[in-house]
């Protein structure tokens, strides 16, 4: 994972130099997307790669699906993802090509959304690659779902509610966990005060400490009425990766501190960052999922990562509180910050070294 931190610095530098150019945004999407996708393709020992490769090999070509859609029922995975497998397999029957296309598409969409939201594109790109790209590089279904959720929420920020629902449902066709974004339809116009936002963060920690997620999962399993979702929850909560991650690990403390600062700086950021209230609401909601389900490690972490790109915007927004003359110092400080982030995400490196 340490090589991903170095890769983050490289892409942050690329974003810094390409973004100001005319059409630099599209050059960046192509260059960074291609380089990152090829980089991931060269690493074969990532987690879940064999699982996704088996899914691709077991999925029939598109013609077989059209003539008999029921053939997909025996294959694990959401219908949207399986259809994507089938379409690409019809064109070229090589999993490496499929993996490249999926990583590239998800990454390009996320960079596009970050470009629309972030006041400092280079810093946001750096934090995405430092904090989230490692996981996104091998969990293909969820990575695509997270990218589509980013597009959905951007539509919602702009008031296009119907498009939000459509993009959200499309995201759920790649990973059912994307359905958790739908409650934001009702709360996105909420503009929490600084005190209320800080109170929500503290309350979320308290709820996480008493494992309120256990009660919520029991209620959903018993009363949701959706057998597929109930089976998914049971699978997540009984898997080998469902152990409690704890509230005092490095990543939890990092995101907690970032969200507390983002809320505390409301008087400075409210008028400087476009969509500040909406981004704050999304991050508070994601944080509630993150710490609320911390007792089921894989579940809370994966739900949170659906909204990861918005935390990248949060980190980048802190540059708005710095004088223009001091931004070079802030840019240089990214280097030691990246090392701290790396240690926060992988504490064992403190013993083993880079």
N, C-alpha and C positions, 0 to 999 in steps of 0.2 A: 504493500500500500504506500510505502514511502515514495516510490517513483511517481505516484499520482500527485503528490504535493509539488514536486519539481515541474510536472506537467502543468499544474495550475498556474505556476509563475510564468511559464512560457505563454500560455493562452491569455493570461492577464496582460502581458506585454504586447501580444498581438492585437488585442482589443484596444489597448491604449493608442497604438499607432495607426490602426486601420479605421477605427470608428470616425475620426474627424474628416476622413477623405470623402469625396463625392462618391456615392454608392458604396462607401466603405462597409456599410452594414451588410450588404449582400456578399461582398468579397469575404467579410469575416465569417458569415454563415457557411460559405462554401469551403474556405481554407481551414478554419477551425474544425468544422464538422467532418471534413474529409480526413484531416490529420488525426483527429481524436478517434474516428471510427477505425482507421487503419491500425492505430496504436492498440485499440482494444482487440482487434482481430488477431494481432500478433501474440496475444496472451491466451493460452489455451487452458491454464490450470485455475481459472476463476471459478468460484462456486456456482452451481446451478447450470453451468454450460452443458454438461452431459444430459441433464434433464430436458433442456430446451432443444438440444440436438435430437433427442429421441422423439420429442413432440413433432418436430419438423419431418423426421423420417417416417413417422406413423401417419401423418396427415396425407390424404389422397390428393391428387391433382384436381383442379377446378372442375373439369368436366364430370368427374365422378361425384363431386359434391352437388353439382347442378341436377344431375339425374337422380341422385338419392341423398338428400340432405341429412338423412338419419345416420349416415356413416360417421358424422362428427360426434354423435352422441356417445360413442364408445371411447373417445379420445379426451384425455384430461385437458381442460383449458376453456376459457370463455370463447363464445362464437366469433366475435370480431377478430380475435387473435388467430384463431384456427383458420378463418377465411383468408386472412392475410398470408398465413403459411401456404394455404392452397394456391392462392393467386401467384405468389412469387415462385412457388415450386413448379407451377405450370410453365413459367418462363425459363427458369434455370434451376435445376435440381441440385443445388449446392448450398449446404447450410451456411458456409462462410459468407456467401453473397447475401443470403437472407439476413444474417446477423449484422452485416455492414449496413444494409438498407435500414433496418430497424433502429440501430444506434444512431445513424446519421439523421433519420427523420425526427426521432424524439429530441435529439440535441438541437437540431435546427429550429424546431418549434419553441423550445425553451429559450434559446438565445434570442429569438424574435420577440417573445413576451418580455424578457428582461430588457431588451432594447426599448420597448414601449414604456416600461415602468421606471427604470432605474435612472437616477440623476447622474450616476457615474458608472458608465457601462463597463469600463475596464475592471474596476473593483468588484462589481457584481459578478462578472465572468470569472474572475479569480476565485471568489468565494464559492461559486457553483462547482468549479472543478476541484477545489480543495475539500469541500464538505460532502458533496452529493454525487459526483460523477463516478466514483469507484463503485458504489452500489448500483447506479443506473447502467453501468457498463455490462452487467450480466443478468440483472433481473428485468428482462425485456418487456414482459407484459405490463408490469407496474410502471416502468419508465415511459412507455407509450401513453399509459393512462394519465400519468402526472403531466406530461406535455399537453395532452388534450384538456386536462383540468385547468392548466395555465391559460389556454386560449378561452375556455369557457368563462373563467373568472374575469378575464380582461373584457369580454363581451358584457358581463354583468356590471363591471365598473362603468362602462359606457352606456348603461341603461338598456341593453338589448337582452331582455329577459328570456325571450323565446329561444334565441341563439344559445344562451347559457344552458338551458335545459337540453337542447339538442346535442351540444358538445359534451355535456356531462353524461348523457346516456350513451353517446359514442365511446367515451372513455370507459364507462362501465362494461361495454362489450369487449374490452381488452383486459380489464381487471375489475371484478365486481366491487372491490373496496372503494372505487371511485364514486359509488352512490353516496358516500359520506359527505360529499360536497354539496348535496342538494339542500340541506338546511340553511346554507348561507343565502339562498334565494330570499329568505324572510328577514335576515339580519344585516344585509349588506348596507342598508341605509342608516344603520345605527352608527352614531358618532360618539364614542365613549370619551368622557373627560379623562384627564391625566390621573386623577385620584381613582376613578372607577377602573381604568385599565390596570393600574398597579394593584388594586384590590383583587381583580380577577386572576392575575398572575399568582398572587399569594394564596388565594383560595384554591386555585388549581393544584398548587403544591400540597396544600392540606388534604385535598380530596385524593390526590395520588398516594399520600402517606397512609391513608386508611383503606386503600385499595377499593375505591368506589367502582372501578371498572369491573370487578367481579360481579357486583350486583347488577350493573347495566347489561352485561353479557347474559346473565341468567334470565333477565327480563326479556331480552330480545329473542333468545332461544325459545322461551316458553310462549310468548305472545305475538311474535312478528307475523306468523302465518306464512312465511316464505321458507320452504323446506331447504332450498339451495343455500340461502344465506345462513340458516341455522347450522347446516352441515359444514359450511366454511368456517364458522366461528368455532364449532367443536373441534375441527381439524387444527385450527391455529392454536387454540388454548390447550390442546393435548399433545402438541408436537414436541420434538426434542429441543426446539428453540423457544419454548414458551416460558422459560424461567424468568424470574424478575430481574430487571436490569438495574434497579435502584435509582434513587433520585439524586444521588451525589456523585455519579460518574461524570467524566470530563465533558462529554457532549451535552448532557442535560444542563450542567452549570453554564456552559458556553451559550446555549440558546436562551436560558433564563436571564442571564446578564444582558444579552442583546435585546431581548424583549422589554426588560425593565428600563434600559436606556432609551429605547425607541418610544416607550410611553412617557418617560420622564421628560424627554426633549420635545414633547408635543408643541409647546409655545414657539419653538424655533422651526420645527419641521412642518407644522400644519399648513402654512402658506407657501412653503418652499418645495414641498414634495407633492406632485400631483397624485391624487387618489390616496393621500395619507390615511384618512379615516377608514377607507375600504381595506387597505393593506393591513392596518392595525387590527381590524376585525378578523380578517383571514388568519393572521398570525396568532391571535389570541385563541381562535377556534382550533387551529392546528396544535397549539401548545396544550390545550385542554385534552385533546386526543392523545398527545405524546405522554404526558405525565399521568393522565387518568387511567391509561391502560399499561402503565409501566410494569405492572405485575405479570403481564403477558408480553414478554420482550419483543417477539417478532411482530406482534399485532400493533402495539403502540408505535413502534419504530416505523413500520411500513405505512401506517396511516399518516404519520407526520411527514414522511418523505414525499407524499403526494403534493404537499404544499411547500416543498423545500426551496423552490426558486424565489418565493416571496421573502424568505429569510435572507436570501442573497441580496435582494433589494434593500432590506433593512440594514444589513451591514454596510452596503455602499452609501446609504443615505446619511451616515454619520459624517461623511466628507462635506456635507452642506453646512455643518456647524463649524467648519474650519475656514479661516481666512484664505483667500486665493493664494496669497504669498506663502502660506504654510502647507499647501497641498503637496508640494514636492517632498516635504518632510514626511507627510502622511504616506505618500507613495513608497518612499524608502523604508518606512516602518513596516510595510507589508511583508518584508523579508523575515524579520524576527517574528512577526505575527503568524506567518505561515508555519514557522517551526513550532510555535505554541499550539496552533490549531492541530498540527500533525500529532503532537504529543497528547493533546486532549482527546483525539479520536483513537489513538493507539498508545496508551500509556506504557505498554511493554517496551516501546522503543527507548524509553528512558534507561532501560537496563541493557538492551541489545545494541543501541546506537543506530544511526542512519545507515 
